[in-house]
Amino acid sequence: MVPVAADAAQLRRIVERMSGVTLRHDDTLTVVDNRGVGVAHACVLVAAGVRTSYHARNGGAARGAAPWIVFLDADVHPPPDLLDRLLSGPVPSADVGIIAGGVQDEPVGPDGPAAARFAQLQAVMAQDTTMDRGAWAFAKTAHAAVRREAFGAVGGFREDVRSGGDADLCWRIRDAGWTLEARPDATVVHASRTTVTRMLGQRLRHGSGAAWLQREHSGSMPARRWPGLLWWGTRRAVAGLRALVRGDRDAAILGLLDGPAVWAFELGRLIPNRPWCGRAGLRGHGKGG
């Protein structure tokens, strides 16, 4: 299922793109409209009562009945055989509660937008960045499958937060006795932010989620010390300027954006992680999904 907060035209394009995934005998596609734009389509469910992707995901999960719930972000491009790659080769063992599918940052040419090139060079969306965290490993719900039994056992996502809900869900499922598994061969391509402003805004939101996670799960997302961060970021910027002078655009992008990206994340810890609540409830368009 796919949570969406977009206008009507964007929503239709997302439905068309996600409809390219081959479904199996008990699979359904559910695209959850978190804005309530009112696009009538068999696979579109409206869940705009709470303006968070987690509210939308819970609403979409409640609609289906398959043993696995596959969550995708609206800005990913999945291959047609994604579900077979994710769930059938081989069949997950009985103790697996969550599968982290592969996420590849959108390929961007050397002359592409700096923010998108930065994401590709840094492999920002790669599941390795969160799955290789030992006791605090988690799957990004940009592409993850959750066993329905495990999802129901812990009550699904927390809906009252804007960010960090995927990590919180994974840790609650882990604490309930399930395991996490990575399946990088089942990969989707994630479209990156194309402007520095949007990229930094995303980092601010993630930082807000990190602060909330640290409060909820002590030790999971400790803050970094500012004096060191300022000095490190300044040194990276100098290196980036030098690279710019010698014509090395990739090194310049990394040097000039490393500091602001990390600073935005840490500053985001000061921002409340509360969602905006709308008036609409949960309703469906048509039958099936």
C-alpha positions as CSV (number, residue, x, y, z in Angstrom):
1,M,0.0,0.0,0.0
2,V,1.1,3.5,-0.8
3,P,0.4,6.7,1.3
4,V,-0.1,9.8,-0.8
5,A,-0.4,13.5,0.0
6,A,-0.7,15.0,-3.5
7,D,-3.1,16.9,-5.8
8,A,-5.5,15.0,-8.0
9,A,-3.3,14.8,-11.1
10,Q,-0.3,13.6,-9.1
11,L,-2.5,11.0,-7.4
12,R,-3.6,9.6,-10.7
13,R,0.0,9.3,-12.0
14,I,1.0,7.5,-8.8
15,V,-1.9,5.1,-9.1
16,E,-0.9,4.4,-12.8
17,R,2.7,3.8,-11.8
18,M,1.9,1.5,-8.9
19,S,-0.5,-0.4,-11.0
20,G,2.4,-1.8,-13.0
21,V,3.3,-4.1,-10.1
22,T,2.2,-7.7,-10.8
23,L,-0.2,-8.9,-8.1
24,R,-0.5,-12.5,-6.9
25,H,-3.7,-14.4,-6.1
26,D,-4.5,-12.7,-2.8
27,D,-2.8,-9.3,-3.3
28,T,-4.5,-6.0,-3.6
29,L,-3.1,-2.5,-4.4
30,T,-4.3,0.3,-2.1
31,V,-3.2,3.9,-2.6
32,V,-4.2,6.0,0.4
33,D,-5.1,9.6,-0.2
34,N,-4.0,11.5,3.0
35,R,-5.2,14.9,1.6
36,G,-8.7,13.9,0.6
37,V,-8.5,15.3,-2.9
38,G,-11.4,13.2,-4.0
39,V,-10.1,11.1,-6.9
40,A,-12.5,8.3,-7.6
41,H,-10.6,5.1,-8.3
42,A,-11.1,1.4,-7.2
43,C,-7.8,1.2,-5.4
44,V,-7.9,4.7,-3.8
45,L,-8.8,5.0,-0.1
46,V,-9.2,8.3,1.6
47,A,-7.7,8.6,5.1
48,A,-7.2,12.3,5.8
49,G,-8.3,12.5,9.4
50,V,-4.7,12.8,10.6
51,R,-2.2,14.3,8.1
52,T,0.5,11.7,8.5
53,S,1.7,8.9,6.3
54,Y,1.4,6.6,9.3
55,H,-2.4,7.3,9.6
56,A,-2.7,6.6,5.9
57,R,-0.6,3.4,6.2
58,N,-2.8,2.1,9.0
59,G,-5.9,2.8,7.0
60,G,-4.6,1.0,4.0
61,A,-3.3,-1.9,6.0
62,A,-6.8,-2.4,7.6
63,R,-8.3,-2.8,4.1
64,G,-6.4,-5.9,3.0
65,A,-6.2,-9.5,4.2
66,A,-3.0,-10.9,2.6
67,P,-0.4,-12.3,5.1
68,W,2.1,-9.6,4.2
69,I,1.6,-5.8,4.0
70,V,4.0,-4.2,1.5
71,F,4.6,-0.5,2.1
72,L,5.9,1.8,-0.6
73,D,6.5,5.5,-0.7
74,A,4.6,7.4,-3.4
75,D,7.9,8.6,-4.9
76,V,9.3,5.2,-5.6
77,H,9.4,3.3,-9.0
78,P,8.8,-0.4,-8.4
79,P,9.6,-3.1,-11.0
80,P,6.7,-5.3,-12.2
81,D,8.0,-8.4,-10.4
82,L,8.6,-6.7,-7.1
83,L,6.4,-8.9,-5.0
84,D,7.9,-12.1,-6.2
85,R,11.4,-10.8,-5.5
86,L,10.4,-9.6,-2.1
87,L,8.3,-12.5,-0.8
88,S,8.8,-15.6,-2.9
89,G,12.5,-16.1,-3.3
90,P,12.8,-17.8,-0.9
91,V,9.6,-17.7,1.3
92,P,10.5,-15.8,4.6
93,S,10.9,-18.0,7.6
94,A,8.2,-18.0,10.3
95,D,10.0,-15.7,12.7
96,V,10.5,-12.8,10.2
97,G,8.2,-9.9,11.0
98,I,9.7,-7.3,8.7
99,I,11.5,-7.4,5.4
100,A,13.6,-4.4,4.2
101,G,13.5,-4.3,0.5
102,G,16.2,-2.6,-1.5
103,V,16.0,1.2,-2.1
104,Q,18.2,2.8,-4.7
105,D,18.4,6.6,-5.0
106,E,17.4,7.9,-8.4
107,P,20.3,7.9,-10.8
108,V,21.3,11.5,-11.6
109,G,23.9,12.5,-14.2
110,P,27.0,14.5,-13.2
111,D,25.3,17.7,-14.3
112,G,22.0,17.0,-12.6
113,P,20.5,18.9,-9.7
114,A,23.0,19.2,-6.8
115,A,20.5,18.0,-4.2
116,A,19.6,14.9,-6.2
117,R,23.2,14.2,-7.1
118,F,24.1,14.5,-3.4
119,A,21.5,11.9,-2.5
120,Q,22.8,9.5,-5.1
121,L,26.5,9.9,-4.1
122,Q,25.6,9.5,-0.4
123,A,23.1,6.6,-1.1
124,V,20.8,8.4,1.3
125,M,17.9,6.0,0.9
126,A,19.8,2.8,1.0
127,Q,18.4,0.4,3.6
128,D,22.0,-0.3,4.7
129,T,22.1,3.1,6.4
130,T,19.4,1.9,8.9
131,M,19.7,-1.9,8.8
132,D,23.4,-1.8,9.9
133,R,22.7,-0.2,13.3
134,G,22.9,-3.3,15.4
135,A,20.3,-3.4,18.1
136,W,18.7,-0.3,16.6
137,A,18.3,-1.6,13.1
138,F,15.1,-0.7,11.2
139,A,13.6,-0.9,7.8
140,K,12.6,2.3,6.0
141,T,9.0,2.1,4.9
142,A,9.8,3.6,1.6
143,H,10.0,-0.1,0.7
144,A,9.3,-2.7,3.4
145,A,7.0,-5.7,3.9
146,V,5.5,-6.3,7.4
147,R,3.9,-9.6,8.4
148,R,0.2,-8.8,9.0
149,E,0.2,-10.9,12.2
150,A,3.2,-8.9,13.6
151,F,1.7,-5.6,12.5
152,G,-1.6,-6.4,14.3
153,A,0.1,-7.7,17.4
154,V,1.8,-4.3,18.1
155,G,-1.2,-2.2,16.9
156,G,0.4,-0.8,13.7
157,F,2.0,2.6,13.3
158,R,1.9,5.4,15.8
159,E,-0.3,8.0,14.0
160,D,0.5,11.0,16.2
161,V,4.0,11.7,14.7
162,R,5.3,13.1,11.4
163,S,8.6,11.2,11.3
164,G,10.2,8.2,12.9
165,G,7.2,5.9,12.8
166,D,9.0,3.2,10.7
167,A,11.8,2.8,13.3
168,D,9.3,2.8,16.1
169,L,7.3,0.1,14.5
170,C,10.3,-2.1,13.7
171,W,11.6,-1.9,17.3
172,R,8.1,-2.7,18.8
173,I,7.8,-5.7,16.4
174,R,11.4,-6.8,17.4
175,D,10.5,-6.5,21.0
176,A,7.5,-8.7,20.4
177,G,9.8,-11.5,19.3
178,W,10.0,-11.1,15.5
179,T,13.1,-10.6,13.4
180,L,14.1,-8.2,10.6
181,E,15.5,-9.4,7.2
182,A,17.0,-7.5,4.3
183,R,16.3,-8.5,0.7
184,P,18.3,-6.0,-1.4
185,D,17.6,-7.9,-4.6
186,A,14.0,-6.6,-4.5
187,T,14.8,-3.0,-5.3
188,V,12.8,0.1,-6.0
189,V,14.1,3.4,-7.3
190,H,13.4,6.4,-5.0
191,A,13.0,9.8,-6.6
192,S,15.2,12.4,-4.8
193,R,14.5,15.9,-3.8
194,T,15.7,18.2,-6.6
195,T,16.3,21.4,-4.7
196,V,18.5,22.0,-1.7
197,T,15.7,23.7,0.1
198,R,13.4,20.6,-0.1
199,M,16.3,18.3,0.8
200,L,17.1,20.4,3.9
201,G,13.4,20.5,4.8
202,Q,13.3,16.7,4.7
203,R,16.4,16.5,7.0
204,L,14.7,18.9,9.5
205,R,11.7,16.6,9.6
206,H,13.9,13.5,10.1
207,G,15.7,15.3,12.9
208,S,12.4,16.0,14.6
209,G,11.6,12.3,14.3
210,A,15.0,11.3,15.7
211,A,14.5,13.4,18.8
212,W,11.1,11.8,19.4
213,L,12.6,8.3,18.9
214,Q,15.4,9.1,21.4
215,R,12.7,10.0,24.0
216,E,10.6,6.9,23.2
217,H,13.6,4.5,22.9
218,S,16.4,5.8,25.0
219,G,19.8,5.4,23.3
220,S,18.4,4.9,19.8
221,M,19.1,8.3,18.3
222,P,21.5,10.3,20.5
223,A,22.2,13.9,19.5
224,R,25.6,14.9,18.3
225,R,27.6,17.7,19.9
226,W,27.4,21.1,18.2
227,P,30.9,22.4,18.6
228,G,32.3,19.4,16.7
229,L,29.6,19.5,14.1
230,L,30.2,23.2,13.3
231,W,34.0,22.6,13.0
232,W,33.5,19.5,10.8
233,G,30.9,21.2,8.6
234,T,33.2,24.2,8.1
235,R,36.1,21.9,7.1
236,R,33.9,20.1,4.7
237,A,32.7,23.4,3.1
238,V,36.3,24.5,2.6
239,A,37.1,21.2,0.9
240,G,34.0,21.6,-1.3
241,L,35.1,25.1,-2.3
242,R,38.5,23.8,-3.3
243,A,36.9,21.0,-5.3
244,L,34.7,23.6,-7.0
245,V,37.8,25.6,-8.0
246,R,39.5,22.6,-9.5
247,G,36.3,21.6,-11.4
248,D,35.4,18.5,-9.4
249,R,31.6,19.0,-9.2
250,D,30.9,15.8,-7.2
251,A,33.4,16.5,-4.6
252,A,32.2,20.1,-4.4
253,I,28.6,18.9,-3.9
254,L,29.6,16.5,-1.1
255,G,31.7,19.1,0.6
256,L,29.3,22.0,0.4
257,L,26.1,20.0,1.3
258,D,27.5,17.5,3.9
259,G,27.5,20.1,6.7
260,P,24.1,21.7,6.0
261,A,22.5,18.3,5.7
262,V,23.8,17.2,9.1
263,W,23.1,20.6,10.7
264,A,19.5,20.5,9.4
265,F,19.0,17.1,10.9
266,E,20.3,18.2,14.3
267,L,18.4,21.4,14.3
268,G,15.3,19.4,13.4
269,R,15.4,18.0,16.9
270,L,14.1,21.3,18.2
271,I,10.9,21.0,16.0
272,P,7.8,19.3,17.4
273,N,7.1,15.9,15.7
274,R,3.3,16.4,15.9
275,P,1.1,16.1,12.9
276,W,-1.6,18.4,11.5
277,C,-5.1,17.0,12.1
278,G,-7.7,17.4,9.4
279,R,-11.4,17.1,9.4
280,A,-11.9,14.3,7.0
281,G,-12.3,10.7,8.1
282,L,-11.6,7.4,6.5
283,R,-13.5,6.5,3.4
284,G,-13.1,4.5,0.2
285,H,-13.7,5.1,-3.5
286,G,-15.3,2.2,-5.1
287,K,-14.8,-1.5,-4.2
288,G,-11.7,-3.6,-3.9
289,G,-8.2,-2.2,-3.9
